[in-house]
């Protein structure tokens, strides 16, 4: 969006590079696919390790495993949001921004 300090009125939508937006969307989609594919197995392996692992290192790992699972879920949501936002920007650019 143009900014009044830039000499713009602040009402026009910015122009986007649709090719770049498509490329970013493809990369975000690939990252999301990989995250969804790898996360369950890695969480499963972490829980399996904790079944017999004891001591201070296991005690440090346990909350980190939980945090990592939560972060993966958050990241997946953020990637989905980014993909939707990029699609919206692409659609807006294709319709002339109206």
N, C-alpha and C positions, 0 to 999 in steps of 0.2 A: 504494500500500500504506500502511495506517495505520502510524504510527510510535509506539513506546512513549512517546516524549516528548509526543506529541499526546494521550495518554490512551488510545490504541488499543493493542491487543495485538500489532499488527504482522502479523496473519495474514489480515486481510480484504483482498480486492481492492478497488481504488478503483472508484468508479462513473464511467463515462465518458458523455459526451454523444454518443450514437450519431450524431445528425445532424451534429454537428461533426466526428466521426471520418470519416463518409462524405464530407463536404466536403473535409477534409484529404486523404483518399485520392484523391479525384477530382483535386485540384490537383496532388498528387504524380505521379499517372498522366499528367496533361497535360504536366507538366514533363519527365517521363521520355520521353514520346513526342516532344516538341519537341527534346530533347537528342539523341535517337537519330536524328532526322530531319536536324538541322542539322550535327552533328559531322562526319560523313564528308565532306560537301562543303567545309566550312571547312578541314579538315585537307588535303584535296586542293588547295584554293586556296593554302594555305600552302606546300605542297611545290612547287607550280607557280611561285610567286613566288621560291622559293629556287633554282630552276634557273638563273636569270640574274642574280639579285641577288648582289652581291659587296660587300665592305667591312665596316667595323666594325658597322654596323647589322644587316647580314645575319648576322654572327657572333653578335650578341646575340639575334637573332630565332630562330635555329636551335634552341638548347636550350629556349627558351620554347615553341616549337611542340611539341617533344617533351613538355615538362612539361604543357602544356595538354591534349594528347591523353591523357596519363596521368590527369590530374585529371578529365577528362570521363568516363573509364572508371570511376574511383573514385566519382564523383558518381552515375553510373548505378547502380552497385551499391548505394550508400547509399539511393537513392530506391526501388529494388526492395525493399530490406530494410524501409524505412519502410512501404511499401505492404503488405507481408506482416504486419508488426507491427500495423498499423491493422486489417487484416482479422481477425487473431487477436483483438484487443480487441473488435471488433464482434461476432465469433462468440461470445466469452465473455459479453458483455453480453446477447446474445440467448438464451443458454442459462442465464441466471441466475448466471453466474460459476462454475459447477461443471464 
